[in-house]
Amino acid sequence: MNISGSNLPAMSGMGQSGEVYSASLAKKQQQADGRAALALIEAAGSTASAQSPAKSTTASLGNNVNVYV
């Protein structure tokens, strides 16, 4: 099995334009990944602010313990 650049139908004989095409595809993929990461961060931030705050404990909590059997 021969895997060389000259055997690829879309890239054969393209030379430098093939490199430009590859770079363009890589840039588009990086932009899509960035948009997905930002959407994930925004979604995580909106759910964190929607949650109710934690209940604060009081100083007397746990002072009275029933030990009767």
C-alpha positions as CSV (number, residue, x, y, z in Angstrom):
1,M,0.0,0.0,0.0
2,N,1.5,3.3,-1.1
3,I,0.5,6.4,0.8
4,S,2.0,9.4,-0.8
5,G,0.8,12.8,-1.6
6,S,0.9,12.3,-5.4
7,N,-1.7,9.5,-5.1
8,L,-4.4,11.7,-3.5
9,P,-6.9,12.8,-6.1
10,A,-7.7,16.2,-4.6
11,M,-4.2,17.2,-3.9
12,S,-2.2,15.8,-6.8
13,G,-0.3,18.5,-8.7
14,M,-1.5,21.3,-6.5
15,G,1.9,22.1,-4.8
16,Q,1.7,25.2,-2.7
17,S,-2.0,25.7,-3.1
18,G,-2.5,22.3,-1.4
19,E,-0.6,23.6,1.6
20,V,-2.7,26.7,1.6
21,Y,-5.9,24.6,1.5
22,S,-4.7,22.4,4.4
23,A,-3.8,25.5,6.4
24,S,-7.3,26.9,5.7
25,L,-9.0,23.7,6.8
26,A,-6.8,23.7,10.0
27,K,-7.8,27.3,10.8
28,K,-11.5,26.6,10.3
29,Q,-11.2,23.6,12.6
30,Q,-9.4,25.6,15.3
31,Q,-12.1,28.3,15.1
32,A,-14.9,25.8,15.4
33,D,-13.1,24.3,18.5
34,G,-12.8,27.7,20.0
35,R,-16.4,28.5,19.5
36,A,-17.4,25.1,21.1
37,A,-15.1,25.8,24.1
38,L,-16.6,29.3,24.6
39,A,-20.1,27.9,24.4
40,L,-19.2,25.3,27.0
41,I,-17.7,27.9,29.3
42,E,-20.7,30.1,29.0
43,A,-23.1,27.3,29.7
44,A,-21.1,26.3,32.8
45,G,-21.1,29.9,34.0
46,S,-24.8,30.3,33.6
47,T,-25.7,27.2,35.5
48,A,-23.4,28.1,38.4
49,S,-25.0,31.4,38.9
50,A,-28.5,29.9,38.7
51,Q,-27.9,27.6,41.6
52,S,-29.0,28.6,45.1
53,P,-26.3,29.7,47.5
54,A,-25.1,27.3,50.1
55,K,-26.8,27.5,53.5
56,S,-24.6,28.9,56.2
57,T,-24.2,27.0,59.4
58,T,-24.8,28.5,62.7
59,A,-22.5,28.4,65.7
60,S,-24.9,26.3,67.7
61,L,-25.3,23.6,65.2
62,G,-24.4,20.2,66.7
63,N,-24.1,21.4,70.3
64,N,-27.1,19.3,71.5
65,V,-26.7,15.6,70.9
66,N,-29.3,13.1,72.2
67,V,-27.6,10.2,73.7
68,Y,-30.5,8.4,75.3
69,V,-31.0,4.8,74.4
